[in-house]
Amino acid sequence: MQLWVGLGNPGPKYAANRHNIGFMALDRIAADHGFAPWRSKFQGRLSEGRFGSDRVVLLEPETFMNLSGQSVGEAMRFYKLDPADVTVFHDEIDLAPGKLRVKTGGGHAGHNGLRSIHGHIGPDYRRIRMGVGHPGDKARVAGYVLSDFAKADQHWLDDMMRGVSDGAPALAADDVPRFQNAVALRTAPPRSSTGTDTSAPRKPAETPAPGPSEQPDTRTALQKLADRFR
């Protein structure tokens, strides 16, 4: 059994924030794979489902970001899980928008949600780092992650969510390369910074108008049949 945690802040005010990309990922997985309806438990929202024989519990802490570890620790103790059974989906400012990396262990890099989880269960859990980009100035980071995604971000964001959902069965089976490949198939080739889809199919070549020697055949079906026997 595995516990997958999406990080974010509760309530409609924060729903479209960059900081809430973890919630978005779990919502997409639950919807696409027929997980049970969400219910309140462990100071958060909980949904359960399976990928074949792999049972997965989805958890979205509603304690606000900097207290996420309380919810995660409570759920982990209830299900008698180890940190290695926990996967956390979160925003990553050190990755370009649309990029995704998987990491196990290590520091929290100042992320308040990860900092809280470290304090409750230690660092030895798996993280799905979903790039949202950096504002360019450390002083602007808090406001940046607590702001909504821009309209131009919606293209790559939807691709990433589709990829995460596509790869979820592989992740449940601990096949990280196949999971990452599923995301890459959705997010590559990269889109332009304006959100223009550079992978759009080319327009088919137009059929040239018939020239003098290619006049359209205006004969009726009966005339065509008669001409075959002349």
PyMOL CGO cylinders between C-alpha atoms (Angstrom):
from pymol import cmd
from pymol.cgo import CYLINDER

trace = [
    CYLINDER, 0.00, 0.00, 0.00, 1.16, 3.51, -0.80, 0.3, 1, 1, 1, 1, 1, 1,
    CYLINDER, 1.16, 3.51, -0.80, 0.26, 6.99, 0.44, 0.3, 1, 1, 1, 1, 1, 1,
    CYLINDER, 0.26, 6.99, 0.44, 0.38, 9.73, -2.21, 0.3, 1, 1, 1, 1, 1, 1,
    CYLINDER, 0.38, 9.73, -2.21, 0.26, 13.26, -0.84, 0.3, 1, 1, 1, 1, 1, 1,
    CYLINDER, 0.26, 13.26, -0.84, -0.53, 16.39, -2.83, 0.3, 1, 1, 1, 1, 1, 1,
    CYLINDER, -0.53, 16.39, -2.83, 0.58, 19.69, -1.31, 0.3, 1, 1, 1, 1, 1, 1,
    CYLINDER, 0.58, 19.69, -1.31, -1.43, 22.89, -1.45, 0.3, 1, 1, 1, 1, 1, 1,
    CYLINDER, -1.43, 22.89, -1.45, -3.59, 25.25, 0.56, 0.3, 1, 1, 1, 1, 1, 1,
    CYLINDER, -3.59, 25.25, 0.56, -7.32, 24.63, 1.13, 0.3, 1, 1, 1, 1, 1, 1,
    CYLINDER, -7.32, 24.63, 1.13, -10.13, 26.82, -0.12, 0.3, 1, 1, 1, 1, 1, 1,
    CYLINDER, -10.13, 26.82, -0.12, -11.15, 28.49, -3.40, 0.3, 1, 1, 1, 1, 1, 1,
    CYLINDER, -11.15, 28.49, -3.40, -8.84, 31.48, -2.76, 0.3, 1, 1, 1, 1, 1, 1,
    CYLINDER, -8.84, 31.48, -2.76, -5.79, 29.26, -3.35, 0.3, 1, 1, 1, 1, 1, 1,
    CYLINDER, -5.79, 29.26, -3.35, -7.20, 26.69, -5.77, 0.3, 1, 1, 1, 1, 1, 1,
    CYLINDER, -7.20, 26.69, -5.77, -5.42, 28.00, -8.90, 0.3, 1, 1, 1, 1, 1, 1,
    CYLINDER, -5.42, 28.00, -8.90, -2.15, 28.98, -7.16, 0.3, 1, 1, 1, 1, 1, 1,
    CYLINDER, -2.15, 28.98, -7.16, 1.19, 27.59, -8.32, 0.3, 1, 1, 1, 1, 1, 1,
    CYLINDER, 1.19, 27.59, -8.32, 1.63, 26.30, -4.77, 0.3, 1, 1, 1, 1, 1, 1,
    CYLINDER, 1.63, 26.30, -4.77, -1.43, 24.08, -5.30, 0.3, 1, 1, 1, 1, 1, 1,
    CYLINDER, -1.43, 24.08, -5.30, -0.11, 22.03, -8.21, 0.3, 1, 1, 1, 1, 1, 1,
    CYLINDER, -0.11, 22.03, -8.21, 0.13, 19.01, -5.89, 0.3, 1, 1, 1, 1, 1, 1,
    CYLINDER, 0.13, 19.01, -5.89, -3.63, 19.16, -5.24, 0.3, 1, 1, 1, 1, 1, 1,
    CYLINDER, -3.63, 19.16, -5.24, -4.23, 19.50, -8.98, 0.3, 1, 1, 1, 1, 1, 1,
    CYLINDER, -4.23, 19.50, -8.98, -2.19, 16.38, -9.75, 0.3, 1, 1, 1, 1, 1, 1,
    CYLINDER, -2.19, 16.38, -9.75, -4.05, 14.21, -7.23, 0.3, 1, 1, 1, 1, 1, 1,
    CYLINDER, -4.05, 14.21, -7.23, -7.44, 15.55, -8.35, 0.3, 1, 1, 1, 1, 1, 1,
    CYLINDER, -7.44, 15.55, -8.35, -6.60, 14.54, -11.92, 0.3, 1, 1, 1, 1, 1, 1,
    CYLINDER, -6.60, 14.54, -11.92, -5.41, 11.06, -10.90, 0.3, 1, 1, 1, 1, 1, 1,
    CYLINDER, -5.41, 11.06, -10.90, -8.54, 10.44, -8.79, 0.3, 1, 1, 1, 1, 1, 1,
    CYLINDER, -8.54, 10.44, -8.79, -10.88, 11.59, -11.58, 0.3, 1, 1, 1, 1, 1, 1,
    CYLINDER, -10.88, 11.59, -11.58, -9.17, 9.71, -14.41, 0.3, 1, 1, 1, 1, 1, 1,
    CYLINDER, -9.17, 9.71, -14.41, -8.72, 6.41, -12.58, 0.3, 1, 1, 1, 1, 1, 1,
    CYLINDER, -8.72, 6.41, -12.58, -12.07, 6.04, -10.85, 0.3, 1, 1, 1, 1, 1, 1,
    CYLINDER, -12.07, 6.04, -10.85, -10.92, 6.50, -7.27, 0.3, 1, 1, 1, 1, 1, 1,
    CYLINDER, -10.92, 6.50, -7.27, -13.49, 6.61, -4.45, 0.3, 1, 1, 1, 1, 1, 1,
    CYLINDER, -13.49, 6.61, -4.45, -15.20, 9.93, -3.64, 0.3, 1, 1, 1, 1, 1, 1,
    CYLINDER, -15.20, 9.93, -3.64, -13.15, 12.29, -1.51, 0.3, 1, 1, 1, 1, 1, 1,
    CYLINDER, -13.15, 12.29, -1.51, -13.86, 12.25, 2.24, 0.3, 1, 1, 1, 1, 1, 1,
    CYLINDER, -13.86, 12.25, 2.24, -12.51, 14.11, 5.26, 0.3, 1, 1, 1, 1, 1, 1,
    CYLINDER, -12.51, 14.11, 5.26, -9.88, 12.28, 7.31, 0.3, 1, 1, 1, 1, 1, 1,
    CYLINDER, -9.88, 12.28, 7.31, -6.44, 12.90, 8.85, 0.3, 1, 1, 1, 1, 1, 1,
    CYLINDER, -6.44, 12.90, 8.85, -6.97, 16.69, 8.77, 0.3, 1, 1, 1, 1, 1, 1,
    CYLINDER, -6.97, 16.69, 8.77, -7.32, 16.50, 5.01, 0.3, 1, 1, 1, 1, 1, 1,
    CYLINDER, -7.32, 16.50, 5.01, -9.20, 15.08, 2.03, 0.3, 1, 1, 1, 1, 1, 1,
    CYLINDER, -9.20, 15.08, 2.03, -8.79, 11.36, 1.32, 0.3, 1, 1, 1, 1, 1, 1,
    CYLINDER, -8.79, 11.36, 1.32, -9.54, 9.14, -1.68, 0.3, 1, 1, 1, 1, 1, 1,
    CYLINDER, -9.54, 9.14, -1.68, -8.64, 5.48, -2.24, 0.3, 1, 1, 1, 1, 1, 1,
    CYLINDER, -8.64, 5.48, -2.24, -8.18, 3.36, -5.33, 0.3, 1, 1, 1, 1, 1, 1,
    CYLINDER, -8.18, 3.36, -5.33, -6.11, 0.70, -7.06, 0.3, 1, 1, 1, 1, 1, 1,
    CYLINDER, -6.11, 0.70, -7.06, -3.84, 0.29, -10.03, 0.3, 1, 1, 1, 1, 1, 1,
    CYLINDER, -3.84, 0.29, -10.03, -4.16, -3.44, -10.57, 0.3, 1, 1, 1, 1, 1, 1,
    CYLINDER, -4.16, -3.44, -10.57, -3.09, -5.03, -7.30, 0.3, 1, 1, 1, 1, 1, 1,
    CYLINDER, -3.09, -5.03, -7.30, -1.42, -1.82, -6.05, 0.3, 1, 1, 1, 1, 1, 1,
    CYLINDER, -1.42, -1.82, -6.05, -3.56, -0.02, -3.47, 0.3, 1, 1, 1, 1, 1, 1,
    CYLINDER, -3.56, -0.02, -3.47, -3.00, 3.74, -3.29, 0.3, 1, 1, 1, 1, 1, 1,
    CYLINDER, -3.00, 3.74, -3.29, -4.41, 6.27, -0.82, 0.3, 1, 1, 1, 1, 1, 1,
    CYLINDER, -4.41, 6.27, -0.82, -4.49, 9.90, -1.98, 0.3, 1, 1, 1, 1, 1, 1,
    CYLINDER, -4.49, 9.90, -1.98, -4.23, 12.61, 0.68, 0.3, 1, 1, 1, 1, 1, 1,
    CYLINDER, -4.23, 12.61, 0.68, -4.57, 16.38, 0.36, 0.3, 1, 1, 1, 1, 1, 1,
    CYLINDER, -4.57, 16.38, 0.36, -3.75, 17.99, 3.74, 0.3, 1, 1, 1, 1, 1, 1,
    CYLINDER, -3.75, 17.99, 3.74, -6.10, 20.84, 4.68, 0.3, 1, 1, 1, 1, 1, 1,
    CYLINDER, -6.10, 20.84, 4.68, -3.89, 22.16, 7.47, 0.3, 1, 1, 1, 1, 1, 1,
    CYLINDER, -3.89, 22.16, 7.47, -2.36, 24.81, 5.17, 0.3, 1, 1, 1, 1, 1, 1,
    CYLINDER, -2.36, 24.81, 5.17, 1.02, 24.26, 3.60, 0.3, 1, 1, 1, 1, 1, 1,
    CYLINDER, 1.02, 24.26, 3.60, 3.32, 24.88, 6.55, 0.3, 1, 1, 1, 1, 1, 1,
    CYLINDER, 3.32, 24.88, 6.55, 1.54, 22.29, 8.71, 0.3, 1, 1, 1, 1, 1, 1,
    CYLINDER, 1.54, 22.29, 8.71, 1.19, 19.56, 6.05, 0.3, 1, 1, 1, 1, 1, 1,
    CYLINDER, 1.19, 19.56, 6.05, 3.32, 17.14, 8.08, 0.3, 1, 1, 1, 1, 1, 1,
    CYLINDER, 3.32, 17.14, 8.08, 0.64, 16.82, 10.75, 0.3, 1, 1, 1, 1, 1, 1,
    CYLINDER, 0.64, 16.82, 10.75, -1.81, 15.30, 8.28, 0.3, 1, 1, 1, 1, 1, 1,
    CYLINDER, -1.81, 15.30, 8.28, 0.82, 13.11, 6.58, 0.3, 1, 1, 1, 1, 1, 1,
    CYLINDER, 0.82, 13.11, 6.58, 2.19, 11.77, 9.89, 0.3, 1, 1, 1, 1, 1, 1,
    CYLINDER, 2.19, 11.77, 9.89, -1.30, 10.94, 11.14, 0.3, 1, 1, 1, 1, 1, 1,
    CYLINDER, -1.30, 10.94, 11.14, -2.19, 9.01, 7.97, 0.3, 1, 1, 1, 1, 1, 1,
    CYLINDER, -2.19, 9.01, 7.97, 1.14, 7.19, 7.91, 0.3, 1, 1, 1, 1, 1, 1,
    CYLINDER, 1.14, 7.19, 7.91, 0.76, 6.01, 11.49, 0.3, 1, 1, 1, 1, 1, 1,
    CYLINDER, 0.76, 6.01, 11.49, -2.84, 4.89, 10.92, 0.3, 1, 1, 1, 1, 1, 1,
    CYLINDER, -2.84, 4.89, 10.92, -1.90, 2.73, 7.94, 0.3, 1, 1, 1, 1, 1, 1,
    CYLINDER, -1.90, 2.73, 7.94, 1.36, 1.59, 9.58, 0.3, 1, 1, 1, 1, 1, 1,
    CYLINDER, 1.36, 1.59, 9.58, 3.47, 2.79, 6.66, 0.3, 1, 1, 1, 1, 1, 1,
    CYLINDER, 3.47, 2.79, 6.66, 7.14, 3.65, 6.38, 0.3, 1, 1, 1, 1, 1, 1,
    CYLINDER, 7.14, 3.65, 6.38, 8.44, 6.89, 4.83, 0.3, 1, 1, 1, 1, 1, 1,
    CYLINDER, 8.44, 6.89, 4.83, 9.46, 4.84, 1.78, 0.3, 1, 1, 1, 1, 1, 1,
    CYLINDER, 9.46, 4.84, 1.78, 5.73, 4.18, 1.16, 0.3, 1, 1, 1, 1, 1, 1,
    CYLINDER, 5.73, 4.18, 1.16, 4.99, 7.91, 0.90, 0.3, 1, 1, 1, 1, 1, 1,
    CYLINDER, 4.99, 7.91, 0.90, 5.13, 9.97, -2.32, 0.3, 1, 1, 1, 1, 1, 1,
    CYLINDER, 5.13, 9.97, -2.32, 4.66, 13.75, -2.19, 0.3, 1, 1, 1, 1, 1, 1,
    CYLINDER, 4.66, 13.75, -2.19, 3.60, 15.81, -5.23, 0.3, 1, 1, 1, 1, 1, 1,
    CYLINDER, 3.60, 15.81, -5.23, 4.67, 19.45, -4.93, 0.3, 1, 1, 1, 1, 1, 1,
    CYLINDER, 4.67, 19.45, -4.93, 5.59, 22.65, -6.78, 0.3, 1, 1, 1, 1, 1, 1,
    CYLINDER, 5.59, 22.65, -6.78, 9.29, 23.19, -7.57, 0.3, 1, 1, 1, 1, 1, 1,
    CYLINDER, 9.29, 23.19, -7.57, 10.59, 26.69, -8.34, 0.3, 1, 1, 1, 1, 1, 1,
    CYLINDER, 10.59, 26.69, -8.34, 14.03, 25.35, -9.26, 0.3, 1, 1, 1, 1, 1, 1,
    CYLINDER, 14.03, 25.35, -9.26, 12.62, 23.57, -12.31, 0.3, 1, 1, 1, 1, 1, 1,
    CYLINDER, 12.62, 23.57, -12.31, 11.36, 25.25, -15.47, 0.3, 1, 1, 1, 1, 1, 1,
    CYLINDER, 11.36, 25.25, -15.47, 7.60, 25.23, -16.05, 0.3, 1, 1, 1, 1, 1, 1,
    CYLINDER, 7.60, 25.23, -16.05, 6.47, 21.84, -17.34, 0.3, 1, 1, 1, 1, 1, 1,
    CYLINDER, 6.47, 21.84, -17.34, 9.57, 19.98, -16.19, 0.3, 1, 1, 1, 1, 1, 1,
    CYLINDER, 9.57, 19.98, -16.19, 9.20, 17.09, -13.75, 0.3, 1, 1, 1, 1, 1, 1,
    CYLINDER, 9.20, 17.09, -13.75, 11.73, 15.19, -11.69, 0.3, 1, 1, 1, 1, 1, 1,
    CYLINDER, 11.73, 15.19, -11.69, 11.47, 12.37, -9.15, 0.3, 1, 1, 1, 1, 1, 1,
    CYLINDER, 11.47, 12.37, -9.15, 13.65, 12.40, -6.05, 0.3, 1, 1, 1, 1, 1, 1,
    CYLINDER, 13.65, 12.40, -6.05, 13.91, 10.32, -2.87, 0.3, 1, 1, 1, 1, 1, 1,
    CYLINDER, 13.91, 10.32, -2.87, 15.40, 11.75, 0.32, 0.3, 1, 1, 1, 1, 1, 1,
    CYLINDER, 15.40, 11.75, 0.32, 17.47, 14.91, 0.64, 0.3, 1, 1, 1, 1, 1, 1,
    CYLINDER, 17.47, 14.91, 0.64, 16.70, 18.36, 1.96, 0.3, 1, 1, 1, 1, 1, 1,
    CYLINDER, 16.70, 18.36, 1.96, 13.52, 20.39, 1.72, 0.3, 1, 1, 1, 1, 1, 1,
    CYLINDER, 13.52, 20.39, 1.72, 15.18, 23.39, -0.05, 0.3, 1, 1, 1, 1, 1, 1,
    CYLINDER, 15.18, 23.39, -0.05, 13.08, 25.84, 1.95, 0.3, 1, 1, 1, 1, 1, 1,
    CYLINDER, 13.08, 25.84, 1.95, 9.72, 24.49, 0.77, 0.3, 1, 1, 1, 1, 1, 1,
    CYLINDER, 9.72, 24.49, 0.77, 7.41, 24.95, 3.76, 0.3, 1, 1, 1, 1, 1, 1,
    CYLINDER, 7.41, 24.95, 3.76, 5.30, 21.89, 3.02, 0.3, 1, 1, 1, 1, 1, 1,
    CYLINDER, 5.30, 21.89, 3.02, 8.32, 19.63, 2.71, 0.3, 1, 1, 1, 1, 1, 1,
    CYLINDER, 8.32, 19.63, 2.71, 9.87, 21.23, 5.80, 0.3, 1, 1, 1, 1, 1, 1,
    CYLINDER, 9.87, 21.23, 5.80, 6.81, 20.28, 7.82, 0.3, 1, 1, 1, 1, 1, 1,
    CYLINDER, 6.81, 20.28, 7.82, 6.76, 16.72, 6.45, 0.3, 1, 1, 1, 1, 1, 1,
    CYLINDER, 6.76, 16.72, 6.45, 10.48, 16.35, 7.25, 0.3, 1, 1, 1, 1, 1, 1,
    CYLINDER, 10.48, 16.35, 7.25, 9.70, 17.31, 10.83, 0.3, 1, 1, 1, 1, 1, 1,
    CYLINDER, 9.70, 17.31, 10.83, 7.01, 14.64, 11.19, 0.3, 1, 1, 1, 1, 1, 1,
    CYLINDER, 7.01, 14.64, 11.19, 8.26, 11.64, 9.19, 0.3, 1, 1, 1, 1, 1, 1,
    CYLINDER, 8.26, 11.64, 9.19, 11.87, 12.43, 8.27, 0.3, 1, 1, 1, 1, 1, 1,
    CYLINDER, 11.87, 12.43, 8.27, 13.35, 12.96, 4.77, 0.3, 1, 1, 1, 1, 1, 1,
    CYLINDER, 13.35, 12.96, 4.77, 13.23, 9.43, 3.36, 0.3, 1, 1, 1, 1, 1, 1,
    CYLINDER, 13.23, 9.43, 3.36, 10.10, 9.72, 1.22, 0.3, 1, 1, 1, 1, 1, 1,
    CYLINDER, 10.10, 9.72, 1.22, 9.71, 10.12, -2.54, 0.3, 1, 1, 1, 1, 1, 1,
    CYLINDER, 9.71, 10.12, -2.54, 8.95, 13.51, -4.09, 0.3, 1, 1, 1, 1, 1, 1,
    CYLINDER, 8.95, 13.51, -4.09, 7.42, 14.34, -7.46, 0.3, 1, 1, 1, 1, 1, 1,
    CYLINDER, 7.42, 14.34, -7.46, 8.93, 17.76, -8.18, 0.3, 1, 1, 1, 1, 1, 1,
    CYLINDER, 8.93, 17.76, -8.18, 6.75, 19.64, -10.65, 0.3, 1, 1, 1, 1, 1, 1,
    CYLINDER, 6.75, 19.64, -10.65, 8.40, 22.72, -12.12, 0.3, 1, 1, 1, 1, 1, 1,
    CYLINDER, 8.40, 22.72, -12.12, 6.57, 26.04, -11.94, 0.3, 1, 1, 1, 1, 1, 1,
    CYLINDER, 6.57, 26.04, -11.94, 9.54, 28.29, -12.71, 0.3, 1, 1, 1, 1, 1, 1,
    CYLINDER, 9.54, 28.29, -12.71, 11.26, 30.97, -10.62, 0.3, 1, 1, 1, 1, 1, 1,
    CYLINDER, 11.26, 30.97, -10.62, 10.27, 34.65, -10.44, 0.3, 1, 1, 1, 1, 1, 1,
    CYLINDER, 10.27, 34.65, -10.44, 13.94, 35.64, -10.76, 0.3, 1, 1, 1, 1, 1, 1,
    CYLINDER, 13.94, 35.64, -10.76, 14.24, 37.27, -7.35, 0.3, 1, 1, 1, 1, 1, 1,
    CYLINDER, 14.24, 37.27, -7.35, 14.30, 35.39, -4.04, 0.3, 1, 1, 1, 1, 1, 1,
    CYLINDER, 14.30, 35.39, -4.04, 12.27, 38.16, -2.39, 0.3, 1, 1, 1, 1, 1, 1,
    CYLINDER, 12.27, 38.16, -2.39, 9.42, 37.54, -4.83, 0.3, 1, 1, 1, 1, 1, 1,
    CYLINDER, 9.42, 37.54, -4.83, 9.14, 33.77, -4.33, 0.3, 1, 1, 1, 1, 1, 1,
    CYLINDER, 9.14, 33.77, -4.33, 6.37, 33.80, -1.69, 0.3, 1, 1, 1, 1, 1, 1,
    CYLINDER, 6.37, 33.80, -1.69, 4.11, 36.04, -3.74, 0.3, 1, 1, 1, 1, 1, 1,
    CYLINDER, 4.11, 36.04, -3.74, 4.91, 34.11, -6.91, 0.3, 1, 1, 1, 1, 1, 1,
    CYLINDER, 4.91, 34.11, -6.91, 3.93, 30.65, -5.63, 0.3, 1, 1, 1, 1, 1, 1,
    CYLINDER, 3.93, 30.65, -5.63, 0.81, 32.09, -3.95, 0.3, 1, 1, 1, 1, 1, 1,
    CYLINDER, 0.81, 32.09, -3.95, -0.32, 33.64, -7.24, 0.3, 1, 1, 1, 1, 1, 1,
    CYLINDER, -0.32, 33.64, -7.24, -2.50, 31.91, -9.83, 0.3, 1, 1, 1, 1, 1, 1,
    CYLINDER, -2.50, 31.91, -9.83, -1.04, 30.30, -12.91, 0.3, 1, 1, 1, 1, 1, 1,
    CYLINDER, -1.04, 30.30, -12.91, -1.08, 32.67, -15.88, 0.3, 1, 1, 1, 1, 1, 1,
    CYLINDER, -1.08, 32.67, -15.88, -3.29, 31.96, -18.89, 0.3, 1, 1, 1, 1, 1, 1,
    CYLINDER, -3.29, 31.96, -18.89, -0.17, 31.17, -20.92, 0.3, 1, 1, 1, 1, 1, 1,
    CYLINDER, -0.17, 31.17, -20.92, 0.67, 28.41, -18.43, 0.3, 1, 1, 1, 1, 1, 1,
    CYLINDER, 0.67, 28.41, -18.43, -2.55, 26.49, -18.98, 0.3, 1, 1, 1, 1, 1, 1,
    CYLINDER, -2.55, 26.49, -18.98, -1.23, 24.61, -22.03, 0.3, 1, 1, 1, 1, 1, 1,
    CYLINDER, -1.23, 24.61, -22.03, 1.82, 23.04, -20.40, 0.3, 1, 1, 1, 1, 1, 1,
    CYLINDER, 1.82, 23.04, -20.40, 0.00, 22.65, -17.07, 0.3, 1, 1, 1, 1, 1, 1,
    CYLINDER, 0.00, 22.65, -17.07, -2.74, 20.56, -18.66, 0.3, 1, 1, 1, 1, 1, 1,
    CYLINDER, -2.74, 20.56, -18.66, -0.13, 18.49, -20.49, 0.3, 1, 1, 1, 1, 1, 1,
    CYLINDER, -0.13, 18.49, -20.49, 1.71, 17.83, -17.23, 0.3, 1, 1, 1, 1, 1, 1,
    CYLINDER, 1.71, 17.83, -17.23, -1.47, 16.81, -15.40, 0.3, 1, 1, 1, 1, 1, 1,
    CYLINDER, -1.47, 16.81, -15.40, -2.38, 14.44, -18.24, 0.3, 1, 1, 1, 1, 1, 1,
    CYLINDER, -2.38, 14.44, -18.24, 1.12, 12.97, -18.17, 0.3, 1, 1, 1, 1, 1, 1,
    CYLINDER, 1.12, 12.97, -18.17, 1.09, 12.46, -14.41, 0.3, 1, 1, 1, 1, 1, 1,
    CYLINDER, 1.09, 12.46, -14.41, -2.26, 10.71, -14.69, 0.3, 1, 1, 1, 1, 1, 1,
    CYLINDER, -2.26, 10.71, -14.69, -1.07, 8.57, -17.63, 0.3, 1, 1, 1, 1, 1, 1,
    CYLINDER, -1.07, 8.57, -17.63, 2.00, 7.49, -15.67, 0.3, 1, 1, 1, 1, 1, 1,
    CYLINDER, 2.00, 7.49, -15.67, 0.27, 6.89, -12.33, 0.3, 1, 1, 1, 1, 1, 1,
    CYLINDER, 0.27, 6.89, -12.33, 0.00, 3.09, -12.77, 0.3, 1, 1, 1, 1, 1, 1,
    CYLINDER, 0.00, 3.09, -12.77, 3.75, 2.93, -13.49, 0.3, 1, 1, 1, 1, 1, 1,
    CYLINDER, 3.75, 2.93, -13.49, 4.51, 5.04, -10.43, 0.3, 1, 1, 1, 1, 1, 1,
    CYLINDER, 4.51, 5.04, -10.43, 2.39, 2.73, -8.27, 0.3, 1, 1, 1, 1, 1, 1,
    CYLINDER, 2.39, 2.73, -8.27, 4.45, -0.18, -9.62, 0.3, 1, 1, 1, 1, 1, 1,
    CYLINDER, 4.45, -0.18, -9.62, 7.68, 1.70, -8.72, 0.3, 1, 1, 1, 1, 1, 1,
    CYLINDER, 7.68, 1.70, -8.72, 8.63, 2.01, -12.39, 0.3, 1, 1, 1, 1, 1, 1,
    CYLINDER, 8.63, 2.01, -12.39, 9.89, 5.58, -12.18, 0.3, 1, 1, 1, 1, 1, 1,
    CYLINDER, 9.89, 5.58, -12.18, 11.46, 5.70, -15.69, 0.3, 1, 1, 1, 1, 1, 1,
    CYLINDER, 11.46, 5.70, -15.69, 8.15, 4.66, -17.27, 0.3, 1, 1, 1, 1, 1, 1,
    CYLINDER, 8.15, 4.66, -17.27, 6.30, 7.24, -15.16, 0.3, 1, 1, 1, 1, 1, 1,
    CYLINDER, 6.30, 7.24, -15.16, 8.67, 10.01, -16.25, 0.3, 1, 1, 1, 1, 1, 1,
    CYLINDER, 8.67, 10.01, -16.25, 8.42, 8.89, -19.87, 0.3, 1, 1, 1, 1, 1, 1,
    CYLINDER, 8.42, 8.89, -19.87, 4.61, 9.13, -19.71, 0.3, 1, 1, 1, 1, 1, 1,
    CYLINDER, 4.61, 9.13, -19.71, 4.93, 12.74, -18.58, 0.3, 1, 1, 1, 1, 1, 1,
    CYLINDER, 4.93, 12.74, -18.58, 7.55, 13.52, -21.24, 0.3, 1, 1, 1, 1, 1, 1,
    CYLINDER, 7.55, 13.52, -21.24, 5.30, 12.15, -23.98, 0.3, 1, 1, 1, 1, 1, 1,
    CYLINDER, 5.30, 12.15, -23.98, 2.70, 14.75, -23.00, 0.3, 1, 1, 1, 1, 1, 1,
    CYLINDER, 2.70, 14.75, -23.00, 4.99, 17.71, -22.34, 0.3, 1, 1, 1, 1, 1, 1,
    CYLINDER, 4.99, 17.71, -22.34, 7.50, 17.35, -25.22, 0.3, 1, 1, 1, 1, 1, 1,
    CYLINDER, 7.50, 17.35, -25.22, 8.17, 18.95, -27.60, 0.3, 1, 1, 1, 1, 1, 1,
    CYLINDER, 8.17, 18.95, -27.60, 8.10, 22.05, -25.37, 0.3, 1, 1, 1, 1, 1, 1,
    CYLINDER, 8.10, 22.05, -25.37, 5.67, 24.84, -26.04, 0.3, 1, 1, 1, 1, 1, 1,
    CYLINDER, 5.67, 24.84, -26.04, 6.78, 28.43, -26.47, 0.3, 1, 1, 1, 1, 1, 1,
    CYLINDER, 6.78, 28.43, -26.47, 6.77, 30.83, -23.53, 0.3, 1, 1, 1, 1, 1, 1,
    CYLINDER, 6.77, 30.83, -23.53, 3.62, 32.44, -24.91, 0.3, 1, 1, 1, 1, 1, 1,
    CYLINDER, 3.62, 32.44, -24.91, 1.74, 29.16, -24.70, 0.3, 1, 1, 1, 1, 1, 1,
    CYLINDER, 1.74, 29.16, -24.70, 1.71, 28.59, -28.45, 0.3, 1, 1, 1, 1, 1, 1,
    CYLINDER, 1.71, 28.59, -28.45, 1.64, 24.90, -29.27, 0.3, 1, 1, 1, 1, 1, 1,
    CYLINDER, 1.64, 24.90, -29.27, 4.74, 24.34, -31.41, 0.3, 1, 1, 1, 1, 1, 1,
    CYLINDER, 4.74, 24.34, -31.41, 3.75, 20.73, -31.93, 0.3, 1, 1, 1, 1, 1, 1,
    CYLINDER, 3.75, 20.73, -31.93, 0.54, 21.59, -33.79, 0.3, 1, 1, 1, 1, 1, 1,
    CYLINDER, 0.54, 21.59, -33.79, 0.15, 19.53, -36.95, 0.3, 1, 1, 1, 1, 1, 1,
    CYLINDER, 0.15, 19.53, -36.95, 0.92, 21.22, -40.22, 0.3, 1, 1, 1, 1, 1, 1,
    CYLINDER, 0.92, 21.22, -40.22, -1.96, 22.21, -42.45, 0.3, 1, 1, 1, 1, 1, 1,
    CYLINDER, -1.96, 22.21, -42.45, -2.42, 19.74, -45.28, 0.3, 1, 1, 1, 1, 1, 1,
    CYLINDER, -2.42, 19.74, -45.28, -1.26, 20.99, -48.66, 0.3, 1, 1, 1, 1, 1, 1,
    CYLINDER, -1.26, 20.99, -48.66, -4.05, 22.44, -50.68, 0.3, 1, 1, 1, 1, 1, 1,
    CYLINDER, -4.05, 22.44, -50.68, -5.12, 20.45, -53.74, 0.3, 1, 1, 1, 1, 1, 1,
    CYLINDER, -5.12, 20.45, -53.74, -4.37, 22.53, -56.84, 0.3, 1, 1, 1, 1, 1, 1,
    CYLINDER, -4.37, 22.53, -56.84, -7.26, 23.48, -59.07, 0.3, 1, 1, 1, 1, 1, 1,
    CYLINDER, -7.26, 23.48, -59.07, -7.51, 21.32, -62.20, 0.3, 1, 1, 1, 1, 1, 1,
    CYLINDER, -7.51, 21.32, -62.20, -5.50, 22.66, -65.13, 0.3, 1, 1, 1, 1, 1, 1,
    CYLINDER, -5.50, 22.66, -65.13, -6.56, 22.67, -68.77, 0.3, 1, 1, 1, 1, 1, 1,
    CYLINDER, -6.56, 22.67, -68.77, -5.76, 18.99, -69.12, 0.3, 1, 1, 1, 1, 1, 1,
    CYLINDER, -5.76, 18.99, -69.12, -7.44, 18.09, -65.85, 0.3, 1, 1, 1, 1, 1, 1,
    CYLINDER, -7.44, 18.09, -65.85, -11.00, 19.29, -66.39, 0.3, 1, 1, 1, 1, 1, 1,
    CYLINDER, -11.00, 19.29, -66.39, -13.49, 17.79, -63.92, 0.3, 1, 1, 1, 1, 1, 1,
    CYLINDER, -13.49, 17.79, -63.92, -15.50, 14.81, -65.19, 0.3, 1, 1, 1, 1, 1, 1,
    CYLINDER, -15.50, 14.81, -65.19, -19.10, 16.01, -65.48, 0.3, 1, 1, 1, 1, 1, 1,
    CYLINDER, -19.10, 16.01, -65.48, -20.50, 12.82, -67.06, 0.3, 1, 1, 1, 1, 1, 1,
    CYLINDER, -20.50, 12.82, -67.06, -23.41, 11.07, -65.37, 0.3, 1, 1, 1, 1, 1, 1,
    CYLINDER, -23.41, 11.07, -65.37, -22.97, 7.53, -64.09, 0.3, 1, 1, 1, 1, 1, 1,
    CYLINDER, -22.97, 7.53, -64.09, -25.04, 6.25, -67.05, 0.3, 1, 1, 1, 1, 1, 1,
    CYLINDER, -25.04, 6.25, -67.05, -22.83, 8.11, -69.56, 0.3, 1, 1, 1, 1, 1, 1,
    CYLINDER, -22.83, 8.11, -69.56, -19.67, 6.72, -67.93, 0.3, 1, 1, 1, 1, 1, 1,
    CYLINDER, -19.67, 6.72, -67.93, -21.08, 3.19, -68.20, 0.3, 1, 1, 1, 1, 1, 1,
    CYLINDER, -21.08, 3.19, -68.20, -22.01, 3.70, -71.86, 0.3, 1, 1, 1, 1, 1, 1,
    CYLINDER, -22.01, 3.70, -71.86, -18.55, 5.09, -72.70, 0.3, 1, 1, 1, 1, 1, 1,
    CYLINDER, -18.55, 5.09, -72.70, -16.89, 1.94, -71.30, 0.3, 1, 1, 1, 1, 1, 1,
    CYLINDER, -16.89, 1.94, -71.30, -18.46, -0.14, -74.09, 0.3, 1, 1, 1, 1, 1, 1,
    CYLINDER, -18.46, -0.14, -74.09, -17.74, 2.19, -77.02, 0.3, 1, 1, 1, 1, 1, 1,
]
cmd.load_cgo(trace, "trace")
